[in-house]
């Protein structure tokens, strides 16, 4: 799917269901619209250990985005799940250039380790 990132909104597709499970048949023109930050937050919310997600867009280019994912503890299994969500985001928003970072706060207050990280995409 071709994506253009030039505003706060992005065309995002959602999982499709077999026609027999649908009450209506979508046209090929049907699209769901969602803010990029909301989509990123939604994807990362699928990992229960993710506490907060920040999105920072480059001032030079709207397609350059830094995503900061905050978890409490370092855990290789959680990192693997986060990497899967990052890949799903990159696959869906292929026109964007992402720079993902994972921070383990290790029981420290978030304000001690993160300042001015950008727009909050997810906060639990």
MODELLER restraints for C-alpha pairs under 7 A, 6 or more apart:
rsr = mdl.restraints
at = mdl.atoms
rsr.add(forms.Gaussian(group=physical.xy_distance, feature=features.Distance(at['CA:3:A'], at['CA:11:A']), mean=6.46, stdev=0.5))
rsr.add(forms.Gaussian(group=physical.xy_distance, feature=features.Distance(at['CA:3:A'], at['CA:93:A']), mean=6.30, stdev=0.5))
rsr.add(forms.Gaussian(group=physical.xy_distance, feature=features.Distance(at['CA:3:A'], at['CA:94:A']), mean=6.86, stdev=0.5))
rsr.add(forms.Gaussian(group=physical.xy_distance, feature=features.Distance(at['CA:3:A'], at['CA:95:A']), mean=5.81, stdev=0.5))
rsr.add(forms.Gaussian(group=physical.xy_distance, feature=features.Distance(at['CA:4:A'], at['CA:10:A']), mean=6.96, stdev=0.5))
rsr.add(forms.Gaussian(group=physical.xy_distance, feature=features.Distance(at['CA:4:A'], at['CA:95:A']), mean=6.42, stdev=0.5))
rsr.add(forms.Gaussian(group=physical.xy_distance, feature=features.Distance(at['CA:5:A'], at['CA:62:A']), mean=6.65, stdev=0.5))
rsr.add(forms.Gaussian(group=physical.xy_distance, feature=features.Distance(at['CA:5:A'], at['CA:63:A']), mean=5.91, stdev=0.5))
rsr.add(forms.Gaussian(group=physical.xy_distance, feature=features.Distance(at['CA:5:A'], at['CA:95:A']), mean=6.96, stdev=0.5))
rsr.add(forms.Gaussian(group=physical.xy_distance, feature=features.Distance(at['CA:5:A'], at['CA:96:A']), mean=6.99, stdev=0.5))
rsr.add(forms.Gaussian(group=physical.xy_distance, feature=features.Distance(at['CA:6:A'], at['CA:62:A']), mean=6.29, stdev=0.5))
rsr.add(forms.Gaussian(group=physical.xy_distance, feature=features.Distance(at['CA:8:A'], at['CA:35:A']), mean=5.45, stdev=0.5))
rsr.add(forms.Gaussian(group=physical.xy_distance, feature=features.Distance(at['CA:8:A'], at['CA:36:A']), mean=6.36, stdev=0.5))
rsr.add(forms.Gaussian(group=physical.xy_distance, feature=features.Distance(at['CA:9:A'], at['CA:33:A']), mean=6.62, stdev=0.5))
rsr.add(forms.Gaussian(group=physical.xy_distance, feature=features.Distance(at['CA:9:A'], at['CA:34:A']), mean=5.70, stdev=0.5))
rsr.add(forms.Gaussian(group=physical.xy_distance, feature=features.Distance(at['CA:9:A'], at['CA:35:A']), mean=4.34, stdev=0.5))
rsr.add(forms.Gaussian(group=physical.xy_distance, feature=features.Distance(at['CA:9:A'], at['CA:36:A']), mean=6.01, stdev=0.5))
rsr.add(forms.Gaussian(group=physical.xy_distance, feature=features.Distance(at['CA:10:A'], at['CA:33:A']), mean=6.10, stdev=0.5))
rsr.add(forms.Gaussian(group=physical.xy_distance, feature=features.Distance(at['CA:10:A'], at['CA:34:A']), mean=5.87, stdev=0.5))
rsr.add(forms.Gaussian(group=physical.xy_distance, feature=features.Distance(at['CA:10:A'], at['CA:35:A']), mean=5.89, stdev=0.5))
rsr.add(forms.Gaussian(group=physical.xy_distance, feature=features.Distance(at['CA:10:A'], at['CA:36:A']), mean=5.87, stdev=0.5))
rsr.add(forms.Gaussian(group=physical.xy_distance, feature=features.Distance(at['CA:11:A'], at['CA:31:A']), mean=6.62, stdev=0.5))
rsr.add(forms.Gaussian(group=physical.xy_distance, feature=features.Distance(at['CA:11:A'], at['CA:32:A']), mean=6.27, stdev=0.5))
rsr.add(forms.Gaussian(group=physical.xy_distance, feature=features.Distance(at['CA:11:A'], at['CA:33:A']), mean=5.17, stdev=0.5))
rsr.add(forms.Gaussian(group=physical.xy_distance, feature=features.Distance(at['CA:11:A'], at['CA:34:A']), mean=6.72, stdev=0.5))
rsr.add(forms.Gaussian(group=physical.xy_distance, feature=features.Distance(at['CA:12:A'], at['CA:32:A']), mean=5.83, stdev=0.5))
rsr.add(forms.Gaussian(group=physical.xy_distance, feature=features.Distance(at['CA:12:A'], at['CA:33:A']), mean=6.14, stdev=0.5))
rsr.add(forms.Gaussian(group=physical.xy_distance, feature=features.Distance(at['CA:12:A'], at['CA:34:A']), mean=6.64, stdev=0.5))
rsr.add(forms.Gaussian(group=physical.xy_distance, feature=features.Distance(at['CA:12:A'], at['CA:92:A']), mean=6.88, stdev=0.5))
rsr.add(forms.Gaussian(group=physical.xy_distance, feature=features.Distance(at['CA:13:A'], at['CA:31:A']), mean=6.69, stdev=0.5))
rsr.add(forms.Gaussian(group=physical.xy_distance, feature=features.Distance(at['CA:13:A'], at['CA:32:A']), mean=6.27, stdev=0.5))
rsr.add(forms.Gaussian(group=physical.xy_distance, feature=features.Distance(at['CA:19:A'], at['CA:25:A']), mean=6.87, stdev=0.5))
rsr.add(forms.Gaussian(group=physical.xy_distance, feature=features.Distance(at['CA:37:A'], at['CA:55:A']), mean=6.48, stdev=0.5))
rsr.add(forms.Gaussian(group=physical.xy_distance, feature=features.Distance(at['CA:37:A'], at['CA:121:A']), mean=4.94, stdev=0.5))
rsr.add(forms.Gaussian(group=physical.xy_distance, feature=features.Distance(at['CA:38:A'], at['CA:121:A']), mean=5.78, stdev=0.5))
rsr.add(forms.Gaussian(group=physical.xy_distance, feature=features.Distance(at['CA:40:A'], at['CA:89:A']), mean=6.64, stdev=0.5))
rsr.add(forms.Gaussian(group=physical.xy_distance, feature=features.Distance(at['CA:40:A'], at['CA:121:A']), mean=6.60, stdev=0.5))
rsr.add(forms.Gaussian(group=physical.xy_distance, feature=features.Distance(at['CA:41:A'], at['CA:53:A']), mean=6.47, stdev=0.5))
rsr.add(forms.Gaussian(group=physical.xy_distance, feature=features.Distance(at['CA:41:A'], at['CA:121:A']), mean=4.68, stdev=0.5))
rsr.add(forms.Gaussian(group=physical.xy_distance, feature=features.Distance(at['CA:41:A'], at['CA:122:A']), mean=4.73, stdev=0.5))
rsr.add(forms.Gaussian(group=physical.xy_distance, feature=features.Distance(at['CA:43:A'], at['CA:85:A']), mean=5.93, stdev=0.5))
rsr.add(forms.Gaussian(group=physical.xy_distance, feature=features.Distance(at['CA:44:A'], at['CA:50:A']), mean=6.78, stdev=0.5))
rsr.add(forms.Gaussian(group=physical.xy_distance, feature=features.Distance(at['CA:44:A'], at['CA:82:A']), mean=6.97, stdev=0.5))
rsr.add(forms.Gaussian(group=physical.xy_distance, feature=features.Distance(at['CA:44:A'], at['CA:85:A']), mean=6.10, stdev=0.5))
rsr.add(forms.Gaussian(group=physical.xy_distance, feature=features.Distance(at['CA:47:A'], at['CA:81:A']), mean=6.60, stdev=0.5))
rsr.add(forms.Gaussian(group=physical.xy_distance, feature=features.Distance(at['CA:47:A'], at['CA:82:A']), mean=6.69, stdev=0.5))
rsr.add(forms.Gaussian(group=physical.xy_distance, feature=features.Distance(at['CA:49:A'], at['CA:71:A']), mean=5.99, stdev=0.5))
rsr.add(forms.Gaussian(group=physical.xy_distance, feature=features.Distance(at['CA:50:A'], at['CA:69:A']), mean=6.86, stdev=0.5))
rsr.add(forms.Gaussian(group=physical.xy_distance, feature=features.Distance(at['CA:50:A'], at['CA:70:A']), mean=5.99, stdev=0.5))
rsr.add(forms.Gaussian(group=physical.xy_distance, feature=features.Distance(at['CA:50:A'], at['CA:71:A']), mean=4.91, stdev=0.5))
rsr.add(forms.Gaussian(group=physical.xy_distance, feature=features.Distance(at['CA:51:A'], at['CA:70:A']), mean=5.70, stdev=0.5))
rsr.add(forms.Gaussian(group=physical.xy_distance, feature=features.Distance(at['CA:51:A'], at['CA:71:A']), mean=5.45, stdev=0.5))
rsr.add(forms.Gaussian(group=physical.xy_distance, feature=features.Distance(at['CA:51:A'], at['CA:123:A']), mean=5.93, stdev=0.5))
rsr.add(forms.Gaussian(group=physical.xy_distance, feature=features.Distance(at['CA:51:A'], at['CA:124:A']), mean=5.25, stdev=0.5))
rsr.add(forms.Gaussian(group=physical.xy_distance, feature=features.Distance(at['CA:52:A'], at['CA:69:A']), mean=6.11, stdev=0.5))
rsr.add(forms.Gaussian(group=physical.xy_distance, feature=features.Distance(at['CA:52:A'], at['CA:70:A']), mean=5.11, stdev=0.5))
rsr.add(forms.Gaussian(group=physical.xy_distance, feature=features.Distance(at['CA:52:A'], at['CA:122:A']), mean=5.11, stdev=0.5))
rsr.add(forms.Gaussian(group=physical.xy_distance, feature=features.Distance(at['CA:52:A'], at['CA:123:A']), mean=4.45, stdev=0.5))
rsr.add(forms.Gaussian(group=physical.xy_distance, feature=features.Distance(at['CA:52:A'], at['CA:124:A']), mean=6.35, stdev=0.5))
rsr.add(forms.Gaussian(group=physical.xy_distance, feature=features.Distance(at['CA:53:A'], at['CA:67:A']), mean=6.96, stdev=0.5))
rsr.add(forms.Gaussian(group=physical.xy_distance, feature=features.Distance(at['CA:53:A'], at['CA:68:A']), mean=5.62, stdev=0.5))
rsr.add(forms.Gaussian(group=physical.xy_distance, feature=features.Distance(at['CA:53:A'], at['CA:69:A']), mean=4.61, stdev=0.5))
rsr.add(forms.Gaussian(group=physical.xy_distance, feature=features.Distance(at['CA:53:A'], at['CA:70:A']), mean=6.14, stdev=0.5))
rsr.add(forms.Gaussian(group=physical.xy_distance, feature=features.Distance(at['CA:53:A'], at['CA:120:A']), mean=6.00, stdev=0.5))
rsr.add(forms.Gaussian(group=physical.xy_distance, feature=features.Distance(at['CA:53:A'], at['CA:121:A']), mean=5.24, stdev=0.5))
rsr.add(forms.Gaussian(group=physical.xy_distance, feature=features.Distance(at['CA:53:A'], at['CA:122:A']), mean=4.86, stdev=0.5))
rsr.add(forms.Gaussian(group=physical.xy_distance, feature=features.Distance(at['CA:53:A'], at['CA:123:A']), mean=6.64, stdev=0.5))
rsr.add(forms.Gaussian(group=physical.xy_distance, feature=features.Distance(at['CA:54:A'], at['CA:67:A']), mean=5.67, stdev=0.5))
rsr.add(forms.Gaussian(group=physical.xy_distance, feature=features.Distance(at['CA:54:A'], at['CA:68:A']), mean=5.05, stdev=0.5))
rsr.add(forms.Gaussian(group=physical.xy_distance, feature=features.Distance(at['CA:54:A'], at['CA:69:A']), mean=6.62, stdev=0.5))
rsr.add(forms.Gaussian(group=physical.xy_distance, feature=features.Distance(at['CA:54:A'], at['CA:117:A']), mean=6.03, stdev=0.5))
rsr.add(forms.Gaussian(group=physical.xy_distance, feature=features.Distance(at['CA:54:A'], at['CA:118:A']), mean=5.57, stdev=0.5))
rsr.add(forms.Gaussian(group=physical.xy_distance, feature=features.Distance(at['CA:54:A'], at['CA:119:A']), mean=5.39, stdev=0.5))
rsr.add(forms.Gaussian(group=physical.xy_distance, feature=features.Distance(at['CA:54:A'], at['CA:120:A']), mean=4.57, stdev=0.5))
rsr.add(forms.Gaussian(group=physical.xy_distance, feature=features.Distance(at['CA:54:A'], at['CA:121:A']), mean=5.37, stdev=0.5))
rsr.add(forms.Gaussian(group=physical.xy_distance, feature=features.Distance(at['CA:55:A'], at['CA:65:A']), mean=6.79, stdev=0.5))
rsr.add(forms.Gaussian(group=physical.xy_distance, feature=features.Distance(at['CA:55:A'], at['CA:66:A']), mean=5.84, stdev=0.5))
rsr.add(forms.Gaussian(group=physical.xy_distance, feature=features.Distance(at['CA:55:A'], at['CA:67:A']), mean=4.74, stdev=0.5))
rsr.add(forms.Gaussian(group=physical.xy_distance, feature=features.Distance(at['CA:55:A'], at['CA:68:A']), mean=6.57, stdev=0.5))
rsr.add(forms.Gaussian(group=physical.xy_distance, feature=features.Distance(at['CA:55:A'], at['CA:118:A']), mean=5.27, stdev=0.5))
rsr.add(forms.Gaussian(group=physical.xy_distance, feature=features.Distance(at['CA:55:A'], at['CA:119:A']), mean=5.07, stdev=0.5))
rsr.add(forms.Gaussian(group=physical.xy_distance, feature=features.Distance(at['CA:55:A'], at['CA:120:A']), mean=6.36, stdev=0.5))
rsr.add(forms.Gaussian(group=physical.xy_distance, feature=features.Distance(at['CA:55:A'], at['CA:121:A']), mean=6.26, stdev=0.5))
rsr.add(forms.Gaussian(group=physical.xy_distance, feature=features.Distance(at['CA:56:A'], at['CA:65:A']), mean=5.67, stdev=0.5))
rsr.add(forms.Gaussian(group=physical.xy_distance, feature=features.Distance(at['CA:56:A'], at['CA:66:A']), mean=5.09, stdev=0.5))
rsr.add(forms.Gaussian(group=physical.xy_distance, feature=features.Distance(at['CA:56:A'], at['CA:67:A']), mean=6.45, stdev=0.5))
rsr.add(forms.Gaussian(group=physical.xy_distance, feature=features.Distance(at['CA:56:A'], at['CA:117:A']), mean=6.54, stdev=0.5))
rsr.add(forms.Gaussian(group=physical.xy_distance, feature=features.Distance(at['CA:56:A'], at['CA:118:A']), mean=4.44, stdev=0.5))
rsr.add(forms.Gaussian(group=physical.xy_distance, feature=features.Distance(at['CA:56:A'], at['CA:119:A']), mean=6.14, stdev=0.5))
rsr.add(forms.Gaussian(group=physical.xy_distance, feature=features.Distance(at['CA:57:A'], at['CA:64:A']), mean=5.95, stdev=0.5))
rsr.add(forms.Gaussian(group=physical.xy_distance, feature=features.Distance(at['CA:57:A'], at['CA:65:A']), mean=4.52, stdev=0.5))
rsr.add(forms.Gaussian(group=physical.xy_distance, feature=features.Distance(at['CA:57:A'], at['CA:66:A']), mean=6.36, stdev=0.5))
rsr.add(forms.Gaussian(group=physical.xy_distance, feature=features.Distance(at['CA:58:A'], at['CA:64:A']), mean=5.39, stdev=0.5))
rsr.add(forms.Gaussian(group=physical.xy_distance, feature=features.Distance(at['CA:58:A'], at['CA:65:A']), mean=6.06, stdev=0.5))
rsr.add(forms.Gaussian(group=physical.xy_distance, feature=features.Distance(at['CA:63:A'], at['CA:95:A']), mean=7.00, stdev=0.5))
rsr.add(forms.Gaussian(group=physical.xy_distance, feature=features.Distance(at['CA:63:A'], at['CA:96:A']), mean=4.55, stdev=0.5))
rsr.add(forms.Gaussian(group=physical.xy_distance, feature=features.Distance(at['CA:63:A'], at['CA:97:A']), mean=5.83, stdev=0.5))
rsr.add(forms.Gaussian(group=physical.xy_distance, feature=features.Distance(at['CA:64:A'], at['CA:96:A']), mean=6.10, stdev=0.5))
rsr.add(forms.Gaussian(group=physical.xy_distance, feature=features.Distance(at['CA:64:A'], at['CA:97:A']), mean=4.82, stdev=0.5))
rsr.add(forms.Gaussian(group=physical.xy_distance, feature=features.Distance(at['CA:64:A'], at['CA:98:A']), mean=6.12, stdev=0.5))
rsr.add(forms.Gaussian(group=physical.xy_distance, feature=features.Distance(at['CA:65:A'], at['CA:97:A']), mean=6.16, stdev=0.5))
rsr.add(forms.Gaussian(group=physical.xy_distance, feature=features.Distance(at['CA:65:A'], at['CA:98:A']), mean=4.98, stdev=0.5))
rsr.add(forms.Gaussian(group=physical.xy_distance, feature=features.Distance(at['CA:65:A'], at['CA:99:A']), mean=6.23, stdev=0.5))
rsr.add(forms.Gaussian(group=physical.xy_distance, feature=features.Distance(at['CA:66:A'], at['CA:98:A']), mean=5.77, stdev=0.5))
rsr.add(forms.Gaussian(group=physical.xy_distance, feature=features.Distance(at['CA:66:A'], at['CA:99:A']), mean=4.61, stdev=0.5))
rsr.add(forms.Gaussian(group=physical.xy_distance, feature=features.Distance(at['CA:66:A'], at['CA:100:A']), mean=5.86, stdev=0.5))
rsr.add(forms.Gaussian(group=physical.xy_distance, feature=features.Distance(at['CA:67:A'], at['CA:99:A']), mean=6.13, stdev=0.5))
rsr.add(forms.Gaussian(group=physical.xy_distance, feature=features.Distance(at['CA:67:A'], at['CA:100:A']), mean=4.76, stdev=0.5))
rsr.add(forms.Gaussian(group=physical.xy_distance, feature=features.Distance(at['CA:67:A'], at['CA:101:A']), mean=6.22, stdev=0.5))
rsr.add(forms.Gaussian(group=physical.xy_distance, feature=features.Distance(at['CA:68:A'], at['CA:100:A']), mean=6.02, stdev=0.5))
rsr.add(forms.Gaussian(group=physical.xy_distance, feature=features.Distance(at['CA:68:A'], at['CA:101:A']), mean=4.88, stdev=0.5))
rsr.add(forms.Gaussian(group=physical.xy_distance, feature=features.Distance(at['CA:68:A'], at['CA:102:A']), mean=5.92, stdev=0.5))
rsr.add(forms.Gaussian(group=physical.xy_distance, feature=features.Distance(at['CA:69:A'], at['CA:101:A']), mean=6.07, stdev=0.5))
rsr.add(forms.Gaussian(group=physical.xy_distance, feature=features.Distance(at['CA:69:A'], at['CA:102:A']), mean=4.71, stdev=0.5))
rsr.add(forms.Gaussian(group=physical.xy_distance, feature=features.Distance(at['CA:69:A'], at['CA:103:A']), mean=6.17, stdev=0.5))
rsr.add(forms.Gaussian(group=physical.xy_distance, feature=features.Distance(at['CA:70:A'], at['CA:102:A']), mean=5.88, stdev=0.5))
rsr.add(forms.Gaussian(group=physical.xy_distance, feature=features.Distance(at['CA:70:A'], at['CA:103:A']), mean=4.92, stdev=0.5))
rsr.add(forms.Gaussian(group=physical.xy_distance, feature=features.Distance(at['CA:70:A'], at['CA:104:A']), mean=5.96, stdev=0.5))
rsr.add(forms.Gaussian(group=physical.xy_distance, feature=features.Distance(at['CA:70:A'], at['CA:105:A']), mean=6.88, stdev=0.5))
rsr.add(forms.Gaussian(group=physical.xy_distance, feature=features.Distance(at['CA:71:A'], at['CA:103:A']), mean=6.24, stdev=0.5))
rsr.add(forms.Gaussian(group=physical.xy_distance, feature=features.Distance(at['CA:71:A'], at['CA:104:A']), mean=4.93, stdev=0.5))
rsr.add(forms.Gaussian(group=physical.xy_distance, feature=features.Distance(at['CA:71:A'], at['CA:105:A']), mean=6.29, stdev=0.5))
rsr.add(forms.Gaussian(group=physical.xy_distance, feature=features.Distance(at['CA:72:A'], at['CA:104:A']), mean=5.00, stdev=0.5))
rsr.add(forms.Gaussian(group=physical.xy_distance, feature=features.Distance(at['CA:72:A'], at['CA:105:A']), mean=4.83, stdev=0.5))
rsr.add(forms.Gaussian(group=physical.xy_distance, feature=features.Distance(at['CA:72:A'], at['CA:106:A']), mean=4.97, stdev=0.5))
rsr.add(forms.Gaussian(group=physical.xy_distance, feature=features.Distance(at['CA:72:A'], at['CA:107:A']), mean=6.09, stdev=0.5))
rsr.add(forms.Gaussian(group=physical.xy_distance, feature=features.Distance(at['CA:73:A'], at['CA:104:A']), mean=5.24, stdev=0.5))
rsr.add(forms.Gaussian(group=physical.xy_distance, feature=features.Distance(at['CA:73:A'], at['CA:105:A']), mean=6.68, stdev=0.5))
rsr.add(forms.Gaussian(group=physical.xy_distance, feature=features.Distance(at['CA:73:A'], at['CA:106:A']), mean=5.21, stdev=0.5))
rsr.add(forms.Gaussian(group=physical.xy_distance, feature=features.Distance(at['CA:74:A'], at['CA:104:A']), mean=5.66, stdev=0.5))
